[in-house]
Amino acid sequence: MVKESSSKLQSFPLQETANLESGKPSPASPEAVTKLKTALRLKDREIDILHRISEAVSGSLNLEDVLRHIIELVGQATRGDACLLYLLDRTNEELVLRASKNPHPRIIGRIKIKLGEGITGWVAKEKLPVAIPRDAFSDPRFKVFHNLPEDRYHAFLSVPIISKNEVIGVINVQHRRPHRYSSVEKALLVTIASQVGGAIESARLYEEARKKAMQIETLSKVSKTIASNHYLDDMLHLIVSMMAEAMSSPICSIMLLDEKKEELVIKATQALSHTYSSKPNIQVHKSLLGRVVLDRKPLLIRDVTLEKGYSHPELAKQEGLRSLVSVPLMIKNSVIGVFNLYTSQERQFSNEEIQLISTVANQAAVAIENTKLMADTLSMQEALQTRKLVERAKGILIKEEHISENEAYRRIQQKSMKLRKSMREIAEAIVLAAEIKM
């Protein structure tokens, strides 16, 4: 756990150091002695800050906690009005906003900057810090994000976060008013960025390992469930329940395709909400979920309450649903349904998460198909057994009543209709009566 002392770090006056950079008084003068003592005191405070930052970020392997504490400590150390932290998505070669001093819950993870794009992208690409004392928005490299109030700030200090000589992110410190960043301020932020790089990378690796372990465990549980002797309804309910728990989802569901009506019908869900479970079937050709069936590929929606064409936005608001990922249930090249997973907050699903959901969906599809084949087999066996009994009953009637085969079949059929019993039941009664006479 991160120690509380780190969160109580006091800001120190880095501006005092800037005053030391001007003027060279005589070594023997009292002024020189005073400034030297001040410089030493500030150096001690700088070392203390770096020690506290090291203590804070090394005390946790949770990536979100690490990023939050970095932002908190950098903001305290620099007295910046804003502090933003971007991490590099190596796959897409873009910087993603992951943490900020001022809360931006709706845009965290949504603002993305390509390498070389804007001041932040330039810093990441060139691996060099940038300090702009005023009118940062006038810099030709500046890129405006209308969702960020920080775009209107004057001063801008941006440094790359480096781990093992590779850029993994960028830290931006901004001031509302013009502000000349001293060499000490720049050096300190560069030092902090390089020091936290290892902690961030360790937390990312831990997060990836944890997700992989969760995925393997979930797939293992799903495989065991499918291999069990559970009935299909129970099996599908267990699958959606396990996925909902693994992905922290308030509602997870499996919908099967009714090909004749061209509708998607809820087959299984772990949701306790009767409103959701009893919602109307979804028309394939008139809905977003229908696109999953028609296009045979996953659908991702950032906010279903705002998405044009989503079938039940009011229900989503009522249930507190935001993001959705829906993947097809595939058997060879045919879609037999969809697997839906909702989140209670806006969320960007990773490729690994989508792959996990798709794998589970395919396993569920196999379970459904196997159950259907088994039911068809049992139905065929039942039909064959019924045919044998009817043939045997016909033979008894032909022998006892001296009637034709067609007449014997007609009598069994009429008796079935009159008594509202199946022909198998009538045939069994005829055979049993004949055996009693023997």
DRENLOVEX-958093 format. One record per residue (C-alpha): x, y, z; residue number from 1; residue in three letters. Coordinates in steps of 0.05 Angstrom, whole numbers, m for minus. Example, Ala and Ser with C-alpha at 12.3 -4.5 7.8 and 13.67 -1.06 7.14 Angstrom:
BEGIN
{{246; m90; 156}; 1; "ALA"} {{273; m21; 143}; 2; "SER"} 
***
This chain:
BEGIN
{{0; 0; 0}; 1; "MET"} {{22; 71; m12}; 2; "VAL"} {{42; 105; 53}; 3; "LYS"} {{0; 164; 76}; 4; "GLU"} {{61; 207; 85}; 5; "SER"} {{69; 212; 10}; 6; "SER"} {{1; 242; 1}; 7; "SER"} {{16; 296; 52}; 8; "LYS"} {{77; 321; 14}; 9; "LEU"} {{85; 396; 21}; 10; "GLN"} {{98; 439; m40}; 11; "SER"} {{165; 472; m38}; 12; "PHE"} {{183; 539; m68}; 13; "PRO"} {{219; 521; m132}; 14; "LEU"} {{214; 594; m151}; 15; "GLN"} {{266; 610; m98}; 16; "GLU"} {{316; 571; m139}; 17; "THR"} {{303; 614; m199}; 18; "ALA"} {{326; 674; m159}; 19; "ASN"} {{393; 639; m148}; 20; "LEU"} {{405; 636; m222}; 21; "GLU"} {{414; 711; m229}; 22; "SER"} {{472; 751; m199}; 23; "GLY"} {{539; 727; m174}; 24; "LYS"} {{554; 762; m108}; 25; "PRO"} {{621; 759; m75}; 26; "SER"} {{634; 692; m40}; 27; "PRO"} {{652; 730; 23}; 28; "ALA"} {{588; 772; 26}; 29; "SER"} {{531; 754; 74}; 30; "PRO"} {{485; 752; 13}; 31; "GLU"} {{526; 697; m19}; 32; "ALA"} {{525; 656; 45}; 33; "VAL"} {{449; 664; 52}; 34; "THR"} {{437; 643; m20}; 35; "LYS"} {{483; 584; m13}; 36; "LEU"} {{445; 561; 49}; 37; "LYS"} {{380; 570; 11}; 38; "THR"} {{406; 529; m47}; 39; "ALA"} {{429; 473; 0}; 40; "LEU"} {{362; 474; 35}; 41; "ARG"} {{325; 469; m32}; 42; "LEU"} {{370; 412; m53}; 43; "LYS"} {{353; 376; 11}; 44; "ASP"} {{279; 387; m3}; 45; "ARG"} {{288; 362; m75}; 46; "GLU"} {{321; 298; m50}; 47; "ILE"} {{265; 290; 1}; 48; "ASP"} {{212; 298; m53}; 49; "ILE"} {{245; 247; m98}; 50; "LEU"} {{250; 199; m39}; 51; "HIS"} {{176; 208; m24}; 52; "ARG"} {{157; 198; m96}; 53; "ILE"} {{199; 135; m99}; 54; "SER"} {{167; 110; m35}; 55; "GLU"} {{97; 125; m61}; 56; "ALA"} {{101; 93; m130}; 57; "VAL"} {{140; 32; m107}; 58; "SER"} {{88; 16; m54}; 59; "GLY"} {{34; m7; m103}; 60; "SER"} {{28; m50; m165}; 61; "LEU"} {{m41; m24; m184}; 62; "ASN"} {{m31; 19; m246}; 63; "LEU"} {{m88; 67; m231}; 64; "GLU"} {{m62; 79; m160}; 65; "ASP"} {{9; 90; m186}; 66; "VAL"} {{m14; 141; m237}; 67; "LEU"} {{m59; 177; m187}; 68; "ARG"} {{m2; 185; m137}; 69; "HIS"} {{46; 209; m190}; 70; "ILE"} {{m2; 263; m211}; 71; "ILE"} {{m14; 283; m139}; 72; "GLU"} {{59; 287; m122}; 73; "LEU"} {{80; 324; m185}; 74; "VAL"} {{25; 374; m174}; 75; "GLY"} {{48; 387; m103}; 76; "GLN"} {{121; 392; m123}; 77; "ALA"} {{111; 440; m181}; 78; "THR"} {{50; 479; m156}; 79; "ARG"} {{21; 471; m225}; 80; "GLY"} {{m52; 488; m237}; 81; "ASP"} {{m59; 426; m280}; 82; "ALA"} {{m21; 361; m288}; 83; "CYS"} {{m37; 310; m342}; 84; "LEU"} {{m6; 242; m353}; 85; "LEU"} {{m8; 205; m419}; 86; "TYR"} {{15; 133; m430}; 87; "LEU"} {{39; 105; m496}; 88; "LEU"} {{m4; 52; m530}; 89; "ASP"} {{51; 15; m568}; 90; "ARG"} {{2; m23; m611}; 91; "THR"} {{m31; 39; m641}; 92; "ASN"} {{29; 85; m631}; 93; "GLU"} {{m12; 137; m594}; 94; "GLU"} {{m11; 171; m527}; 95; "LEU"} {{m74; 161; m484}; 96; "VAL"} {{m94; 207; m427}; 97; "LEU"} {{m95; 163; m365}; 98; "ARG"} {{m93; 211; m306}; 99; "ALA"} {{m103; 285; m289}; 100; "SER"} {{m99; 331; m229}; 101; "LYS"} {{m167; 360; m246}; 102; "ASN"} {{m218; 304; m250}; 103; "PRO"} {{m238; 287; m322}; 104; "HIS"} {{m273; 220; m313}; 105; "PRO"} {{m311; 224; m379}; 106; "ARG"} {{m249; 236; m422}; 107; "ILE"} {{m197; 194; m387}; 108; "ILE"} {{m177; 141; m436}; 109; "GLY"} {{m213; 177; m493}; 110; "ARG"} {{m164; 232; m512}; 111; "ILE"} {{m111; 202; m556}; 112; "LYS"} {{m51; 236; m589}; 113; "ILE"} {{m10; 206; m645}; 114; "LYS"} {{66; 207; m638}; 115; "LEU"} {{90; 274; m664}; 116; "GLY"} {{21; 305; m658}; 117; "GLU"} {{15; 368; m615}; 118; "GLY"} {{67; 388; m563}; 119; "ILE"} {{55; 324; m524}; 120; "THR"} {{65; 280; m585}; 121; "GLY"} {{127; 319; m604}; 122; "TRP"} {{157; 309; m535}; 123; "VAL"} {{144; 234; m539}; 124; "ALA"} {{173; 228; m609}; 125; "LYS"} {{235; 270; m597}; 126; "GLU"} {{246; 247; m525}; 127; "LYS"} {{258; 320; m506}; 128; "LEU"} {{224; 366; m455}; 129; "PRO"} {{188; 429; m476}; 130; "VAL"} {{178; 491; m432}; 131; "ALA"} {{134; 549; m456}; 132; "ILE"} {{126; 607; m407}; 133; "PRO"} {{65; 641; m440}; 134; "ARG"} {{14; 634; m496}; 135; "ASP"} {{26; 559; m503}; 136; "ALA"} {{m36; 555; m547}; 137; "PHE"} {{0; 598; m598}; 138; "SER"} {{56; 548; m607}; 139; "ASP"} {{52; 517; m678}; 140; "PRO"} {{57; 447; m647}; 141; "ARG"} {{m2; 459; m600}; 142; "PHE"} {{m64; 416; m611}; 143; "LYS"} {{m131; 437; m583}; 144; "VAL"} {{m177; 387; m547}; 145; "PHE"} {{m243; 422; m536}; 146; "HIS"} {{m259; 377; m476}; 147; "ASN"} {{m198; 401; m438}; 148; "LEU"} {{m202; 467; m399}; 149; "PRO"} {{m126; 463; m394}; 150; "GLU"} {{m122; 482; m468}; 151; "ASP"} {{m134; 554; m446}; 152; "ARG"} {{m75; 556; m397}; 153; "TYR"} {{m15; 600; m413}; 154; "HIS"} {{47; 563; m388}; 155; "ALA"} {{64; 492; m410}; 156; "PHE"} {{119; 444; m386}; 157; "LEU"} {{121; 375; m418}; 158; "SER"} {{172; 320; m406}; 159; "VAL"} {{177; 248; m431}; 160; "PRO"} {{170; 189; m383}; 161; "ILE"} {{227; 142; m400}; 162; "ILE"} {{240; 70; m379}; 163; "SER"} {{299; 30; m406}; 164; "LYS"} {{314; 85; m456}; 165; "ASN"} {{244; 80; m486}; 166; "GLU"} {{189; 131; m480}; 167; "VAL"} {{128; 102; m445}; 168; "ILE"} {{89; 166; m433}; 169; "GLY"} {{89; 241; m422}; 170; "VAL"} {{76; 286; m362}; 171; "ILE"} {{48; 356; m374}; 172; "ASN"} {{48; 411; m321}; 173; "VAL"} {{9; 475; m337}; 174; "GLN"} {{m4; 542; m305}; 175; "HIS"} {{m63; 587; m317}; 176; "ARG"} {{m20; 650; m319}; 177; "ARG"} {{47; 662; m353}; 178; "PRO"} {{102; 627; m315}; 179; "HIS"} {{177; 623; m329}; 180; "ARG"} {{200; 552; m314}; 181; "TYR"} {{268; 553; m281}; 182; "SER"} {{323; 504; m298}; 183; "SER"} {{312; 473; m230}; 184; "VAL"} {{238; 462; m243}; 185; "GLU"} {{252; 430; m310}; 186; "LYS"} {{308; 387; m282}; 187; "ALA"} {{264; 364; m225}; 188; "LEU"} {{206; 344; m270}; 189; "LEU"} {{254; 307; m317}; 190; "VAL"} {{283; 270; m257}; 191; "THR"} {{214; 252; m231}; 192; "ILE"} {{192; 228; m300}; 193; "ALA"} {{252; 183; m307}; 194; "SER"} {{244; 157; m236}; 195; "GLN"} {{171; 138; m242}; 196; "VAL"} {{181; 105; m310}; 197; "GLY"} {{203; 39; m279}; 198; "GLY"} {{144; 39; m230}; 199; "ALA"} {{94; 52; m286}; 200; "ILE"} {{123; m3; m329}; 201; "GLU"} {{122; m52; m271}; 202; "SER"} {{50; m35; m256}; 203; "ALA"} {{31; m44; m330}; 204; "ARG"} {{65; m112; m332}; 205; "LEU"} {{29; m131; m267}; 206; "TYR"} {{m37; m108; m296}; 207; "GLU"} {{m26; m148; m360}; 208; "GLU"} {{m6; m210; m321}; 209; "ALA"} {{m67; m203; m277}; 210; "ARG"} {{m112; m197; m337}; 211; "LYS"} {{m80; m257; m371}; 212; "LYS"} {{m89; m298; m307}; 213; "ALA"} {{m162; m276; m303}; 214; "MET"} {{m174; m295; m376}; 215; "GLN"} {{m142; m363; m368}; 216; "ILE"} {{m182; m376; m304}; 217; "GLU"} {{m247; m354; m336}; 218; "THR"} {{m236; m397; m398}; 219; "LEU"} {{m219; m456; m354}; 220; "SER"} {{m283; m447; m315}; 221; "LYS"} {{m324; m440; m378}; 222; "VAL"} {{m292; m503; m408}; 223; "SER"} {{m308; m542; m345}; 224; "LYS"} {{m379; m517; m346}; 225; "THR"} {{m389; m538; m418}; 226; "ILE"} {{m359; m606; m404}; 227; "ALA"} {{m406; m616; m344}; 228; "SER"} {{m473; m650; m342}; 229; "ASN"} {{m512; m586; m332}; 230; "HIS"} {{m573; m573; m374}; 231; "TYR"} {{m565; m520; m428}; 232; "LEU"} {{m603; m465; m391}; 233; "ASP"} {{m562; m476; m328}; 234; "ASP"} {{m498; m479; m368}; 235; "MET"} {{m511; m413; m404}; 236; "LEU"} {{m531; m379; m339}; 237; "HIS"} {{m465; m401; m307}; 238; "LEU"} {{m426; m375; m367}; 239; "ILE"} {{m457; m305; m366}; 240; "VAL"} {{m450; m303; m290}; 241; "SER"} {{m375; m320; m293}; 242; "MET"} {{m363; m268; m348}; 243; "MET"} {{m402; m215; m311}; 244; "ALA"} {{m359; m227; m249}; 245; "GLU"} {{m293; m229; m288}; 246; "ALA"} {{m308; m165; m326}; 247; "MET"} {{m344; m128; m270}; 248; "SER"} {{m406; m124; m313}; 249; "SER"} {{m475; m106; m285}; 250; "PRO"} {{m510; m142; m342}; 251; "ILE"} {{m485; m198; m387}; 252; "CYS"} {{m531; m236; m434}; 253; "SER"} {{m535; m288; m489}; 254; "ILE"} {{m588; m276; m542}; 255; "MET"} {{m605; m329; m594}; 256; "LEU"} {{m628; m317; m664}; 257; "LEU"} {{m699; m336; m685}; 258; "ASP"} {{m687; m344; m759}; 259; "GLU"} {{m761; m347; m778}; 260; "LYS"} {{m780; m283; m742}; 261; "LYS"} {{m711; m252; m753}; 262; "GLU"} {{m707; m232; m679}; 263; "GLU"} {{m657; m237; m623}; 264; "LEU"} {{m686; m269; m560}; 265; "VAL"} {{m654; m268; m491}; 266; "ILE"} {{m635; m339; m473}; 267; "LYS"} {{m592; m327; m410}; 268; "ALA"} {{m573; m268; m365}; 269; "THR"} {{m547; m261; m295}; 270; "GLN"} {{m584; m194; m287}; 271; "ALA"} {{m633; m192; m230}; 272; "LEU"} {{m672; m137; m266}; 273; "SER"} {{m739; m164; m289}; 274; "HIS"} {{m746; m103; m334}; 275; "THR"} {{m684; m123; m373}; 276; "TYR"} {{m699; m198; m374}; 277; "SER"} {{m770; m185; m401}; 278; "SER"} {{m752; m132; m453}; 279; "LYS"} {{m781; m143; m523}; 280; "PRO"} {{m744; m184; m574}; 281; "ASN"} {{m697; m145; m619}; 282; "ILE"} {{m709; m141; m694}; 283; "GLN"} {{m646; m160; m731}; 284; "VAL"} {{m655; m111; m789}; 285; "HIS"} {{m676; m53; m745}; 286; "LYS"} {{m624; m52; m689}; 287; "SER"} {{m551; m42; m673}; 288; "LEU"} {{m546; m112; m644}; 289; "LEU"} {{m573; m138; m709}; 290; "GLY"} {{m511; m111; m743}; 291; "ARG"} {{m470; m162; m702}; 292; "VAL"} {{m511; m217; m735}; 293; "VAL"} {{m509; m187; m805}; 294; "LEU"} {{m436; m165; m804}; 295; "ASP"} {{m411; m225; m764}; 296; "ARG"} {{m363; m182; m724}; 297; "LYS"} {{m360; m149; m655}; 298; "PRO"} {{m396; m84; m640}; 299; "LEU"} {{m368; m34; m590}; 300; "LEU"} {{m410; 25; m563}; 301; "ILE"} {{m379; 77; m517}; 302; "ARG"} {{m445; 101; m488}; 303; "ASP"} {{m510; 65; m505}; 304; "VAL"} {{m552; 121; m475}; 305; "THR"} {{m525; 169; m528}; 306; "LEU"} {{m517; 121; m586}; 307; "GLU"} {{m564; 135; m644}; 308; "LYS"} {{m602; 73; m664}; 309; "GLY"} {{m595; 36; m597}; 310; "TYR"} {{m662; 2; m584}; 311; "SER"} {{m673; 16; m509}; 312; "HIS"} {{m635; 79; m486}; 313; "PRO"} {{m685; 93; m430}; 314; "GLU"} {{m678; 23; m403}; 315; "LEU"} {{m602; 31; m405}; 316; "ALA"} {{m607; 96; m365}; 317; "LYS"} {{m654; 62; m315}; 318; "GLN"} {{m606; 4; m306}; 319; "GLU"} {{m544; 48; m304}; 320; "GLY"} {{m512; 19; m367}; 321; "LEU"} {{m460; 56; m408}; 322; "ARG"} {{m410; 18; m452}; 323; "SER"} {{m427; m46; m491}; 324; "LEU"} {{m389; m99; m528}; 325; "VAL"} {{m429; m149; m568}; 326; "SER"} {{m398; m208; m605}; 327; "VAL"} {{m430; m260; m651}; 328; "PRO"} {{m442; m333; m630}; 329; "LEU"} {{m411; m370; m688}; 330; "MET"} {{m419; m442; m712}; 331; "ILE"} {{m374; m450; m772}; 332; "LYS"} {{m397; m392; m817}; 333; "ASN"} {{m466; m385; m786}; 334; "SER"} {{m487; m336; m731}; 335; "VAL"} {{m536; m367; m681}; 336; "ILE"} {{m538; m308; m632}; 337; "GLY"} {{m499; m254; m596}; 338; "VAL"} {{m462; m247; m531}; 339; "PHE"} {{m472; m179; m497}; 340; "ASN"} {{m431; m149; m440}; 341; "LEU"} {{m447; m81; m410}; 342; "TYR"} {{m408; m36; m362}; 343; "THR"} {{m434; 14; m312}; 344; "SER"} {{m382; 66; m333}; 345; "GLN"} {{m354; 87; m400}; 346; "GLU"} {{m299; 38; m418}; 347; "ARG"} {{m252; 23; m475}; 348; "GLN"} {{m246; m52; m485}; 349; "PHE"} {{m176; m77; m501}; 350; "SER"} {{m163; m126; m557}; 351; "ASN"} {{m148; m180; m505}; 352; "GLU"} {{m216; m169; m471}; 353; "GLU"} {{m253; m172; m537}; 354; "ILE"} {{m215; m236; m555}; 355; "GLN"} {{m234; m266; m487}; 356; "LEU"} {{m308; m249; m497}; 357; "ILE"} {{m306; m277; m568}; 358; "SER"} {{m274; m341; m545}; 359; "THR"} {{m326; m351; m490}; 360; "VAL"} {{m382; m334; m540}; 361; "ALA"} {{m355; m388; m588}; 362; "ASN"} {{m353; m439; m532}; 363; "GLN"} {{m424; m422; m513}; 364; "ALA"} {{m444; m430; m587}; 365; "ALA"} {{m412; m499; m588}; 366; "VAL"} {{m450; m519; m524}; 367; "ALA"} {{m515; m495; m555}; 368; "ILE"} {{m502; m532; m620}; 369; "GLU"} {{m482; m596; m584}; 370; "ASN"} {{m545; m593; m542}; 371; "THR"} {{m586; m583; m605}; 372; "LYS"} {{m553; m642; m639}; 373; "LEU"} {{m565; m685; m578}; 374; "MET"} {{m638; m664; m576}; 375; "ALA"} {{m645; m680; m650}; 376; "ASP"} {{m613; m748; m638}; 377; "THR"} {{m660; m763; m580}; 378; "LEU"} {{m719; m740; m622}; 379; "SER"} {{m699; m786; m678}; 380; "MET"} {{m692; m844; m629}; 381; "GLN"} {{m759; m827; m600}; 382; "GLU"} {{m791; m825; m669}; 383; "ALA"} {{m760; m893; m687}; 384; "LEU"} {{m784; m924; m622}; 385; "GLN"} {{m854; m897; m633}; 386; "THR"} {{m855; m924; m704}; 387; "ARG"} {{m836; m993; m679}; 388; "LYS"} {{m892; m993; m627}; 389; "LEU"} {{m944; m970; m677}; 390; "VAL"} {{m923; m1024; m726}; 391; "GLU"} {{m928; m1076; m671}; 392; "ARG"} {{m997; m1051; m650}; 393; "ALA"} {{m1020; m1052; m723}; 394; "LYS"} {{m999; m1124; m728}; 395; "GLY"} {{m1039; m1142; m667}; 396; "ILE"} {{m1102; m1108; m693}; 397; "LEU"} {{m1094; m1140; m762}; 398; "ILE"} {{m1090; m1208; m730}; 399; "LYS"} {{m1145; m1199; m678}; 400; "GLU"} {{m1195; m1158; m718}; 401; "GLU"} {{m1179; m1187; m787}; 402; "HIS"} {{m1173; m1118; m818}; 403; "ILE"} {{m1125; m1087; m867}; 404; "SER"} {{m1061; m1050; m849}; 405; "GLU"} {{m1091; m983; m869}; 406; "ASN"} {{m1152; m995; m826}; 407; "GLU"} {{m1109; m1015; m767}; 408; "ALA"} {{m1069; m951; m773}; 409; "TYR"} {{m1134; m910; m780}; 410; "ARG"} {{m1163; m940; m716}; 411; "ARG"} {{m1100; m923; m676}; 412; "ILE"} {{m1101; m852; m704}; 413; "GLN"} {{m1176; m843; m688}; 414; "GLN"} {{m1166; m869; m617}; 415; "LYS"} {{m1108; m821; m608}; 416; "SER"} {{m1150; m761; m629}; 417; "MET"} {{m1212; m783; m588}; 418; "LYS"} {{m1174; m794; m523}; 419; "LEU"} {{m1124; m738; m536}; 420; "ARG"} {{m1067; m786; m527}; 421; "LYS"} {{m1005; m794; m570}; 422; "SER"} {{m1004; m851; m620}; 423; "MET"} {{m947; m880; m581}; 424; "ARG"} {{m989; m883; m518}; 425; "GLU"} {{m1047; m917; m556}; 426; "ILE"} {{m998; m967; m588}; 427; "ALA"} {{m968; m983; m520}; 428; "GLU"} {{m1038; m996; m491}; 429; "ALA"} {{m1055; m1043; m549}; 430; "ILE"} {{m990; m1081; m541}; 431; "VAL"} {{m999; m1085; m465}; 432; "LEU"} {{m1071; m1111; m472}; 433; "ALA"} {{m1047; m1165; m521}; 434; "ALA"} {{m992; m1187; m473}; 435; "GLU"} {{m1042; m1193; m416}; 436; "ILE"} {{m1086; m1239; m458}; 437; "LYS"} {{m1028; m1286; m470}; 438; "MET"} 
***
